[in-house]
């Protein structure tokens, strides 16, 4: 239950930030949900990231009366990097590991992640700015690879 509270708090804080389209990174693919999940896992691995947890979200939403297709959150990171960051900057704990929401919408799958550079105003450390920009670059590249893989 505590994990659910932290997840809710994290998303609440993210949505409290100014709402701009550049705050979110998105890609829509036309593969099946299952194939997209497999490709996402492989691509994250190719970039040196490891899956920390995959949370099925649609069950909880339907319990509250929402109608959903498949919906999962993928928590990922580079574990040594995460340990170092949480040790040196414990204020980052609510924001890591990184997260990608994977949602089935009719015949497509939408992948959405918060743009890590959104955190720059909250954490003005120049080293963190570089970290956030690297994460953004990686997520954009991962999303582009997923879009390209479906064309093959």
N, C-alpha and C positions, 0 to 999 in steps of 0.2 A: 504494500500500500504506500509506503514512503516513496518508493521509486515512481509511482504514479503521481504523487504530489509534486515531486521534483520535475517530472516531465511536464505536467500542467503549468507549473511556475515558469519553466523555461519558455514554453510556447506563449504564455501570457506576457512575459517580458519582451519577447521578440515582436509580438503584435503591438506592444506599446510604443515601439520605435516608429518614427515617421513612415507612413506607408507610401512607398515608391516602388515602381516596377523593378528597378535595378536592385532592390533588396532581396529579390528572389531569383534563383536560377532555375530554368525549366526546360524540359525537352519532352516532346510527344513522339512516341514510337508506335508503329503499327504491328509489332509482334505480339504474341500472346503474353499474358501476365507472367506465366511460368517461364517462358523463354527470356523475357526481359529480366526477371530476377536472376536467372542463370548468367546471362551476359553481364549484368551489373556486378555480380560477385566476382566473375572472372576479370573484369576490367579494373575493379578496385584492387584486386590482387596484383594485376600487372603494374599498377602505379605504386605498389608497396604498402597499400592499406590492408588492414585486416578487419573482418566483421567482428564487432564486439557483441552485437545482439540484433536479432530481427524480431520486431514486435508486430503481431497481428492486431490491427486496429479496428477492422470492420465489425468484429463480434461485439466489442464494447459500444460502438456507435449504434448498432441495431438494438441493443439493450435499452438505449435511450430514445428509441423510436425513429432513428434516422435510417433511410434506405440507402444502402451502399453496395457497390460492387466490391471487388477485392481491394484491400488497402493495407499496406504494411509500411512500417518505418524501419529503415536500415541504419543502424548505428555503427560507425566505422572510424578508424584512425590508425595511426602508426603508434604502436603501443609505447615504445621508448620515448617518442616525442610527447605523447600524452602524459606520461609519468613526469617527464622533465617540466612540461608546462604547468601541470597542476602543483608541482613542488615549488616552482619559482613564481607562479602567478595563481594562487588558489582561487582568486576571484573569477577565473575562467571556468571553474568546475561546472557551472550550470550550462555551459555552451559546448562542452566536449564530453564524449566523442562527437564528431560531426554526424549529421543526420540527413538522410534522403527519404522523402516520402514517395512511395510507389503506389499509384492509384489506377485501377482499371476504370475506364470510362467508355462504355459501349464497346466499340471495336478498336480502341486505342489504349495505350498505357501512358500516363503522365508521370514524369519524375520531377520532383520539386525539392530544392534545397535552399536554405537561407544563404544569401551571399555573405561569406565570412567578413568581407570588408565593411559590412554594416556595423561590425563591432568596433571599428577604428575610433569613433567619437567617444566610446565608453572606456577604451583602453589606449591612451595616447602614446604608449611606449613605442619608440621607433622599431625595436626588434619585433614587437607583436604586429606592427603594421606590415612588415615584410612577411611574417608568418601568415597573416590573414590573406594577403595578396597571393601567396603561393597556393594556399588552399583554394582560393577562388579560381586560379588558373587551372589547378588540377581538376576541380569539379567541372569547369567548362570543358576541359579536354575529355574527361570521362563521358560527359553527356554527348559531346560531338562524336566520340567513338561509338557510342550506342546508336546514335542516329545513322552513322555510316555503316555499321554492321547490318542493319536491317535492309540496306540497299543491296547487299551482296546476294 
